[in-house]
């Protein structure tokens, strides 16, 4: 299996412990992380031409991934502030 870029542990390398804890303790965060993972994999499959898709579909997936990443980043930041 090839490397899939943009996984959460790569996007937030400084927050590994927080990512793990939030996945276990926060159901909303866990759902967002799962959805991010699914969308990210879909993008990777399209970009590596494993699965065909229009440019518009790819752009929609990328916007969805960015929106999910923004939500995830906000939860991580809030968690880090609460823990500090």
Residue pairs with C-beta under 8 A, 6 or more apart in sequence:
2 48
4 40
4 41
4 44
5 44
6 40
6 43
6 65
7 37
7 40
8 19
8 33
8 36
8 37
8 72
9 16
9 19
11 69
12 18
12 19
12 72
12 73
12 76
15 76
15 80
18 76
18 79
18 80
18 83
19 33
19 76
21 79
22 29
22 30
22 33
22 75
22 76
22 79
23 29
23 30
23 33
24 30
26 75
28 75
29 72
29 75
32 68
32 71
32 72
32 75
33 72
35 68
36 65
36 68
36 69
36 72
39 61
39 64
39 65
39 68
40 65
42 51
42 61
43 58
43 61
43 62
43 65
45 51
46 52
46 53
46 57
46 58
46 61
47 58
53 61
